[in-house]
Amino acid sequence: MKFENLYRRDYGKLKQIVKFDGVRKVGWRSPSNIALIKYWGKRDFQLPQNPSLSFALSKSFTETTIQYYFKSKNGISLDFTFEGNKNELFEKRVNGYLNSILDFFPFLNFLHLKIESKNSFPHSSGIASSASAMSALALCLVSIENDLFGTLKNKKFFFEKASFIARLGSGSAARSVYGGYSVWGKHPNISGSDDELAIPFGIEVHPKFQNLQNAILITSSESKKVSSSKGHQLMEGHSYANARYEQAGNNMTSIVKALQSGDEENFIEIVENEALSLHALMMASKMGFTLLNENTWRIIDWIRHYREEKNVFLTFTLDAGPNVHVLYKQADKSKIEKALRSDLIRFCENDKWIDDQLGSGPSLIT
């Protein structure tokens, strides 16, 4: 594994850790992302069975800060709060995650971490909170390494390692360390793409797709009856697994061409095909489950009817849940939002929806 070997740290090969008095602090704001080409199915440790492509959101993000100082006892030591409150479940997950990445950050054994995290969006709102949370945490960790050793001064290397480390906590988090469009998973038509980390899309996107708006319609805020982790596991031995991985590769080739050329019709066809294929795989798995509800389908039907009637660029995608991400152009924002408020909001739980858009990526909290 190229990057796994590159990022392993041995103090014998690094300068002696420079101890400091007092407390230091670092913080990052990192966005969630919405995949257009879906990642569903993994192998080994958090490696994808197929490439995926997403764009960063703008208003849906996690802010994480870490205060750190040296301690006398060896071993992981942390205090964790979420939204200002102690959260033992999240703290346990973070503790396990930090222990699992000690080969890449051995200095964590000598530091006490006070981690504070908060989201700009509500829990269970159809936004991948693990993507924003784990990417924000990973960015903080590589910042601490750079502070102590100066090993990640190169910006490209800094974000590549952050993506690699984020992936070990949540696969989709690998893509959240970048703004705009990003790719995770090796694909022959995308130079530099890799299974171990995500990269910026790196191909010029047609102006039609540079300012996409994303209205997230919340049809249910209930916890999923089948987690994403369990869903990925169900792809092992799935009857349609190999066909799915081939489909994703072909759709990636096609969407790259659409993004370059401004082909709206092909873009819509691919994005909706990917969204529905994801949920078809769930329904066709051994457990045969669905995360969609009646209002999900009502919204999808409305979008397709409105698009045909008004001849406007309007499409949808879905995450691993029932909530609908409505995609449209910034130039159409006024009329789409008017239609949303008059026709679609009745399908949302407690009239709840989130107004978001394609974003510029993480930012350092100073």
N, C-alpha and C positions, 0 to 999 in steps of 0.2 A: 504494500500500500504506500504509494508515493508520499502523500501528505501526512499520513499517520506517522511514518518514520521521520519526516522532516520536522514535525512539531513536537516530538517527544523531547523532554528536557532532562538533562543530567547536569547537576551542579559541578561535576568534574570538568564539564566542557563549557561552563559559563563562568563569568567573573563571580567572585564571592558576593553573596547577597549583601547589599548595602543597607545596613540597619539605620533606622531613623527614630528619633524621639517623637512622642506625641501621636496624633491621629491624622491620617490623610484621608481624602475623600474624592471619589470619582462618580459621575452619573451620566447615564445615556437615556435619551428618548428614542425608542425604536418602534416602527410601525408594524401593524399586521399586514398581511398581503392576501390577495385573492388569486387563486390559480385559474388560468384559462385552459392550460393543458394540465390535467390532474395527475398527481402522484398517488397511486393506490396499489400497494403491494411492495414489500421490501424484503431484502435478503441480508444475511450476515448481521452486522450491527448498524442499523439505520442507513443502509444503502438502498437506493431506489431501484425498483425493477424497470422503471421507464423514466425518461426525461420529463420534466415539467417546466412550465413557464407561467409566471405570475406578474402582477404589478403591485407595487407598494401602495398602501392607502395613505391618506394625508391626515385625517382627523381621528383615526382609530389607532391609538398607540399605547405603549407601556412606558412609564418613567421609572427607572431603577437607579438608586444611589447606593453606594457601598462606602462606609467608613471602615478603615482598616488600620490595625496597629500590631506590633510584634507582641508575642506572648511567650511565656516560659515553657508551657507544656506542648508536646508534639501531638498533632492530629487536627482534623477539621473542627473548627469552633465557629459558631455563628448564632446570631439573633436575627429573626426574620419577621417583618411585619408587612401586611398587605392592606392597603387603604387605611393605614394608621392603626391597625389592630393585629394582635398576635394571631397567626394562623398556623396551627400545628401541622395540619395536613400538607400545606405548601412548604413549610419548613422541612418536613421530613423528606419531601421530594427533592428539594434543593440540596439537602445534606447528602442524599444518595447520589445525586448528580455530581456534586463536587468531589466526592470520594471516587467516583468512576473516572474522573478526568485528571487524577493526580499525576499520571504519567506525563501530562502536558503542562501542568502547573504544580510542580512539587513544592513550590514556595508556600502554597496554601496551608501546608502543615504547620507553618510558623506564624501565621497571622490569625487574628480574630476578626471576623467580618460582621458588621452590622448592616444588614440589607433591608432597604425600604423600597417597596414597589407599589405602584398604583396605575390603574388604567383610566383612559379617557372615555371608555365605553363600558356599559354594564355587562356583567357576567351573563353568559348564555344568551348573547344577542346576535348570534349568527356570524360572529367575527372570531377568527382563530387567535384566541388569547395566548395560547402556548407559543405561537410564532413570534408575537411581539415580546412576550415575557422572556423567553429563552434567548432571543437575539439581544435584548437589552442587557441581560445578565452576562452573556458571552462578551459583548463589547466592553463591559466594565472589567471583566477578567483580563482581557488582552491589554486593556489600558493599564491595569496594575502591573502586569508583566513588563510592559514598556517603561513604566515609572521606575521599577526596581532594577531592570537590566539594560534598558535601551535596545532591546532586540527587535523591536517592531516599528522602527522609525519610518520605514518605507510604507507609504499609504496603501499600496496594493497588497503587500504582504500582511499588513495589519488587518484589513478587511477580509482577506482570504482566510486567515486563521480564525477570525471571529465567526465566519460562516461555517468553517469546519467544526468549531467547538459548539456553536449553536445547534448544528445538525445532530450532535450526539445527545442533545436534550429533547429536541423535537424536529423531525425531518423538515417540515415546512419553514422552520425558523432559519434554516440556512439561507433562504431567499430574502429574509427581512432585513439583512444588514446592508442592503442596497436600495436605492431609490429607483423610480421608474420601473422598467421591465427587467426581470432577471430570470436566469435559467439554472436549474439544478438537474444534473444527470447528463451523462455523456450522450451526445448526438453527433453523427458524422458531419452534419451541415453547419455546426456551430463551433467555431474554433475556440479551444480552451475549455470547453464544457467538460465536466467531470462529475463522477458519482460521489466523491468525497466532500465536495463543497459546491456552492453556487457561485455564479459569476454574473456581472452586469450583462444585459443582452448584447451590447456591443455592436449592434447593427442599426443603422439609421432608420427610425420609425417615421412613417408617413405622417404629415401634419394631422390627418384625420383621426389618428389614434394617440396623439400626444397630450390631449387634455380630456381624457375620458372621465365622465362623472359616474358615480356609483351610489345609487340609493339602495340601502339595505332594508328590506321590508321584513319585519319580525312577525312571523305567523305563530311562533311558539317560543317561549323562553324556558321551557322545561328541559331538564338534563336529558341528554340522549340515552335511549335505552340500550344502545350498543355503542361503545366508545370507538374512536378512530383507531386506537391501538388494536382493539379486537377486530375491527374491520380489516385492517391490514393483514392480520394473522389469517383471516378467512380466505385470503387470496392464495394461500398455500394449498395446492391441490385443487384449486377452483377449476371447473370445467372450461371456463372461458379465459383463463389467465394468460396463456400464450397469445391468444388472439387479441386480448386487451393490450398487451405490451407492444404488439405490432401496430395496432390501431393508434396508440399514443405516439409512437415514432413517426408514423405517416402524418398524423395530425400536426405534429410539431413541424415537419417539413412544410406543410401547407400553410400553417399560420405565420411562419417566418416570411413566406412569399407575400401573404396578405398584408402583413404589417409594413413591409417594404413598399408595396405597390399601392396601398390604400384601397384594396379590394374589400369593400364592406360586405358584399353578399357572401363571399367565401369566409370572411371573419365570423359572421353571424352563424353560418352553418357549422363551422368547426367548434365554436364556443358552446353552442347549445348541444351539439352532439356529445361533447366532452362532459358537460354537466349531467346529461341524462344517462350517459354510459356509466358514470360513477354510481348512480343510484340503481341502475339495472344490474350492475355487478353485485350490489348488496342483496337485491331481491332474488338473484340467481345463485346465491351462496348456499352453503349447507344449511344455515339457519333460516334462510329465506326471509329476511327482515326488510322493512322500509322505514326511513326516517322522514318521509314526506307526509303531508297531510292534505286535506281537501282544499284549503286555502292556497297552498303552494301551487296546486294545479289550476286553480281559478286565476291566480296572478299570471301564470305562464300563458294560459289561453288568452287573457286580456292583452298581454304584451304582443302576441303574434297577430291578434286581430287588429290592434291599434296600428302596428307597424304596416300591415297591408293596407289598411284604410287610409292612413295619413301619408304613406310613402316616406317614412322617416327612419333614420338609423336608430334602432332600439332593440336591445337583446337582453339576455339574462344569463347568469351562471349560478351555480349552487355550490355551497360548501358541503361538508358531510353533516347535513342537517336540513331542516325544513324551510329555512329562511332564504329569501330570494334576493340576489344581487342584481339590480337593474342597471344596465350600462347604456349610456347615451352620450351625445356630444354636448360640450359646454354651450355651444351656440343655441341648442334646443332646451336649455335648462328651464327657462320660464314656462314654456308650454308643457313640458314633461312633468314638472312639479305641479302645475295646475291640474293636469289630468290625474296625477297620483293622488292628490288631495281630494279630488272629487270622486274618483272611481275605485282606487286601489286601497285607500286607507281603511276601508271597511273590512278588508281581509286581514288586517294586521291586529295583533293582540294588543288591546288597549290603545289602538291607534299609534302604535310605536313603530318608528322607522328612523334610520340614521342617514343623514345627508353627508356623503363622502365623495372622494375623487382620487385620481391618480396622484401620488405624492412623491416628494423629493428624497425620502429616505431618512435614516437616523441622524440625530444631532447630539452633540456633546452638551451636557448640562453643566454650565459653569457656575 
